[in-house]
Each structure stands twice: as C-alpha cells, then as structure tokens.
Amino acid sequence: MVAYNSFNVFQEDLAKGVHNFAAAGHTIRASLTNTAISSTMAVLSTLTVLSSGNGYTTGVDVQNDEVRSGATATVFGVGFTITAASGAIGPFRYVVLDNSNTTSATRPLIGYWDYGSALTLNDTETLDVKFNDAAVGTTGTIFTVTTV
C-alpha cells in the first residue's frame, strides 16, 4: 500500500476557506503525473499531468463528500480503477488530488501518493485508486481533520 501525503498548503487553504467539500463545485479530482513532487507545491498547474487517452481521463472525479461529527470532519471519496485500453498509460509516479473548485481557477492541491518509481500501465493493465483501503466503487476516507 502506498502512503498518502498532504501538500503543505492544504492546511492553510482549509483555514482560509479555499475548500468546502460539502459544497457544490468543490470536486476532488485525481490525476496522474510523472513530475517530481515537492510538498511545497500549491496548485495543479505546477505539475504536468498525463493527458487523457488509452482508457485514462485526466482529473477523475472521486465523488467526494464531507461529514462532521463533533470536532472531527471526514472527507470521503469513491475508489476507482484506471484500465489501459488500446495502448499504454504513463509513465507516471504520482496520483495527485486537487480541488477543481468552480470559484477558483487555481485548482488547489490537496495530497498525493508516491509509487517510488515511474509506472506504466500496458494495454489491459489496471491501477486501483482506493481510499482507506475500501473496495473500488465504494466510499472510503480520504482524510480526517480534527480540532482540539
């Protein structure tokens, strides 16, 4: 299992109200990239994401939602599968999450998974993107924020 990493700016963006994952238009999207990641990056345009093709669509909607219980807010997403079709997808090393907030053209970054080296999906190979190890097609926790 690959560990989730948060971009440094994400917590600041939460405090400034950049993200509202329960509101319409605040859609968490997942993209593949082979651009070297720095935790100091802030917006999607600082990365070169893979173009759509061969079964992959850039910026997959993870169908997010947010639920609060007391001082804890949890953001959920639905796991999905990318399947290479009619050719290869890649190379890519990272799956990156951003907020395609319709009120902001910047597409602020949230977090990413680093596979440690570049991968290429050959024709018919798949990549499952799951949250909190929930099965593909079901809801899992992307992250939890707790106030003290």
C-alpha positions in Angstrom: 0.0 0.0 0.0 1.3 3.5 -0.9 1.1 6.1 1.8 -0.9 9.3 1.4 1.0 12.6 1.7 -0.5 16.1 2.1 0.7 19.2 0.4 1.9 21.8 2.9 -0.5 24.5 1.7 -3.6 22.3 2.2 -4.0 23.1 5.9 -3.6 26.8 5.2 -6.1 26.6 2.4 -8.6 24.9 4.8 -8.1 27.7 7.3 -8.7 30.3 4.6 -11.9 28.7 3.4 -10.5 27.7 0.0 -12.0 24.2 0.4 -15.6 23.4 1.2 -16.0 19.7 0.3 -19.7 19.6 1.2 -20.5 22.5 -1.3 -21.4 22.1 -5.0 -18.4 22.8 -7.3 -15.8 21.6 -4.8 -14.9 18.4 -6.6 -11.9 16.4 -5.6 -10.2 15.1 -8.8 -7.3 12.6 -9.2 -4.7 12.9 -11.9 -1.6 11.0 -12.8 1.8 12.8 -13.2 5.4 11.9 -13.5 6.5 15.5 -12.5 8.7 15.4 -9.4 6.5 16.4 -6.4 7.5 18.9 -3.7 5.3 19.2 -0.6 5.6 23.0 -1.1 3.6 22.9 -4.4 0.3 24.7 -4.2 -1.7 24.4 -7.4 -2.2 21.8 -10.1 -0.7 24.0 -12.8 2.8 23.5 -11.2 2.6 19.8 -12.4 2.4 18.3 -15.9 -0.5 15.8 -15.7 -0.9 12.9 -18.1 -3.3 13.7 -21.0 -6.5 11.8 -21.4 -6.2 8.7 -23.6 -6.0 4.9 -23.8 -8.6 4.5 -21.1 -7.5 7.2 -18.8 -9.3 10.5 -18.2 -7.3 13.4 -16.7 -8.9 14.6 -13.4 -11.1 11.7 -12.4 -13.9 12.8 -10.1 -13.6 10.9 -6.8 -17.3 11.8 -5.9 -16.3 13.3 -2.6 -18.4 14.3 0.4 -17.8 15.6 3.9 -19.3 14.6 7.2 -18.8 16.3 10.5 -19.2 14.7 13.9 -18.3 16.9 16.9 -14.8 18.3 16.3 -14.0 15.9 13.5 -14.6 16.4 9.8 -14.1 13.5 7.5 -13.8 13.7 3.7 -14.8 10.6 1.7 -14.2 9.5 -1.8 -15.2 6.6 -4.0 -12.4 4.4 -5.2 -12.0 3.8 -8.9 -10.0 1.8 -11.4 -8.0 3.0 -14.4 -7.6 0.4 -17.1 -5.3 0.9 -20.1 -7.1 0.2 -23.4 -5.8 0.4 -26.9 -2.3 1.3 -25.6 -0.2 2.2 -22.6 -0.8 4.9 -19.9 2.2 6.5 -18.5 4.8 6.7 -17.3 3.6 8.2 -14.0 4.9 8.1 -10.5 2.2 10.0 -8.6 -1.6 10.1 -8.1 -2.4 13.7 -7.2 -5.6 15.1 -5.6 -6.8 18.6 -6.3 -10.0 20.7 -5.7 -11.5 21.7 -9.0 -13.4 24.4 -7.1 -15.5 26.3 -9.7 -14.9 29.6 -7.8 -11.2 29.4 -8.1 -9.2 28.9 -11.3 -6.1 27.7 -9.4 -7.1 24.1 -8.7 -5.5 24.0 -5.2 -3.6 20.8 -4.4 -4.7 18.5 -1.5 -2.4 15.4 -1.4 -0.7 12.7 -3.4 0.5 9.1 -3.4 4.1 8.4 -4.5 4.8 5.0 -6.0 8.5 5.4 -5.5 9.4 5.0 -9.2 7.6 5.5 -12.6 4.9 3.1 -13.6 3.4 2.4 -17.0 0.1 0.6 -17.4 0.4 -1.6 -20.5 -2.7 -2.4 -22.6 -5.4 -4.1 -20.3 -3.4 -3.5 -17.1 -5.2 -1.7 -14.3 -4.5 0.6 -11.4 -6.9 0.7 -8.4 -7.2 4.0 -6.5 -8.8 3.3 -3.2 -9.4 5.4 -0.1 -8.7 3.9 3.3 -8.4 0.6 1.6 -12.2 0.5 0.8 -13.1 -1.6 -2.2 -13.1 0.0 -5.6 -16.5 1.5 -6.2 -17.2 2.0 -2.5 -16.7 5.0 -0.2 -13.5 5.3 1.9 -11.9 8.0 4.0 -9.5 10.3 2.1 -8.6 12.3 5.2 -9.9 13.5 8.6 -9.4 16.9 10.2 -9.9 17.3 13.9 -9.9 20.4 16.0 -8.8 20.5 19.6 
